[in-house]
Amino acid sequence: MHNNEDYDYDTPVEETPGYLGHRFDEFIVFDEVLWPLAGFDFPEYASLADELDALQRRLEIDFGDGPKVISFDAYAIHEIVASIPSVDAIYDCPPDQGPAGGSGHIFVFNGVQTLVEVTVAAKALRSGLNSDLTALRAECDAG
């Protein structure tokens, strides 16, 4: 597991050991291992959950070792992505940035699974997120 205190703010995020992607403010990048999550509409997902006063989400996902219930705040993209067993989210908020600075998370591989298993887990997570987003849309439409 990675420790935020060990994080080197001088290293470009893409060169962080085990780099799998990052989120900075509302900008999200996933490498090929987490690519199944690319294009998911995280802002709509969170907005609908918020509108329904249902921000705390619980999904049952099979990451390859049997179904597991994951819980997260719909706005917390780092919690969603880090629910994959081999992915950690490192908080990225450089201490010397100015008043208009931002923050985000770097997604890194922690070695619990293989990279191929991480991709399979990302596909399973995406499938669960898609189903939950569809349910949220239907609930909002039903009014």
C-alpha positions in Angstrom: 0.0 0.0 0.0 1.2 3.5 -0.8 1.6 6.1 1.9 0.7 9.7 1.1 3.7 10.8 3.2 6.1 9.0 0.9 4.7 10.7 -2.2 7.2 12.8 -4.2 5.5 16.0 -5.4 8.3 16.7 -7.8 7.7 13.6 -9.9 5.2 14.0 -12.8 2.1 12.0 -11.9 2.5 9.7 -14.9 5.9 8.7 -13.6 4.6 7.7 -10.1 5.6 4.0 -9.5 2.6 1.8 -10.3 0.7 4.7 -12.1 -2.7 3.6 -13.4 -4.4 7.0 -13.8 -5.2 10.2 -12.0 -8.0 12.7 -11.2 -7.2 16.4 -10.7 -10.2 18.6 -10.0 -12.7 17.3 -12.7 -10.1 16.0 -15.1 -9.8 12.2 -15.2 -7.2 10.0 -17.0 -7.1 6.2 -16.9 -4.3 4.2 -18.5 -5.0 1.0 -20.4 -5.4 -1.1 -17.2 -8.2 1.0 -15.9 -9.5 1.9 -19.4 -12.9 0.2 -18.8 -13.7 3.1 -16.5 -13.0 5.7 -19.1 -16.0 7.6 -20.4 -18.2 6.8 -17.4 -20.2 9.9 -16.5 -19.1 10.4 -12.9 -20.6 13.9 -12.7 -24.0 12.7 -13.8 -23.8 9.8 -11.5 -23.1 11.9 -8.5 -25.6 14.6 -9.5 -28.5 12.1 -9.8 -27.5 10.4 -6.5 -27.4 13.8 -4.8 -30.8 14.8 -6.3 -32.3 11.6 -4.8 -30.6 12.2 -1.5 -28.8 8.9 -2.0 -25.1 9.9 -2.1 -24.0 6.8 -0.1 -24.0 4.1 -2.7 -23.7 0.3 -2.1 -22.9 -2.0 -5.0 -22.3 -5.7 -5.1 -19.4 -6.4 -7.4 -17.5 -9.6 -8.2 -13.9 -8.5 -8.7 -12.9 -12.1 -9.5 -13.0 -13.6 -6.0 -16.7 -13.7 -5.4 -19.3 -10.9 -4.9 -18.2 -8.1 -2.5 -20.3 -5.2 -1.3 -18.6 -1.9 -1.8 -19.7 1.4 -0.3 -18.7 4.9 -1.4 -19.9 8.5 -1.7 -21.1 9.1 -5.3 -19.0 12.2 -5.5 -15.8 10.4 -4.3 -14.3 9.1 -7.6 -11.2 8.1 -5.7 -13.2 5.9 -3.4 -15.0 4.3 -6.4 -11.8 3.5 -8.3 -9.9 2.4 -5.1 -12.6 -0.1 -4.4 -10.7 -2.3 -7.0 -8.6 -4.5 -4.7 -5.3 -3.7 -6.5 -5.8 0.0 -6.8 -4.8 2.7 -4.2 -5.6 6.4 -4.5 -2.9 8.8 -3.3 -4.1 12.2 -2.4 -2.4 14.8 -4.6 -2.3 18.4 -3.3 1.1 19.9 -3.7 2.0 21.9 -0.6 3.6 24.8 -2.4 0.8 25.6 -4.9 -0.8 29.0 -4.9 -4.3 30.1 -3.9 -5.8 28.9 -7.2 -4.4 25.4 -6.9 -6.3 22.3 -7.0 -6.1 18.7 -5.7 -6.8 15.2 -6.9 -5.8 11.6 -6.6 -3.3 9.4 -8.4 -4.4 5.8 -8.9 -1.6 3.3 -8.4 -1.1 -0.4 -8.6 -0.6 -2.1 -5.2 0.2 -5.6 -6.4 -2.7 -7.5 -4.7 -3.8 -8.8 -8.2 -2.2 -9.0 -11.6 -2.6 -6.1 -14.0 -4.9 -8.4 -16.1 -7.0 -9.1 -13.1 -7.2 -5.3 -12.4 -8.6 -4.8 -15.9 -11.2 -7.5 -15.3 -12.1 -5.9 -12.0 -12.4 -2.5 -13.7 -14.8 -4.0 -16.2 -16.9 -5.5 -13.4 -16.9 -2.2 -11.6 -17.9 -0.4 -14.8 -20.8 -2.8 -15.3 -22.0 -2.2 -11.7 -21.7 1.5 -12.1 -23.6 1.4 -15.4 -26.4 -0.6 -13.8 -26.6 1.8 -10.8 -26.6 4.9 -13.1 -29.4 3.3 -15.1 -31.4 2.8 -11.9 -30.7 6.3 -10.7 -31.9 7.7 -14.0 -35.1 5.6 -13.8 -35.8 6.7 -10.3 -35.3 10.4 -11.2 -37.5 10.0 -14.3 -40.2 8.4 -12.1 -40.0 11.4 -10.0 
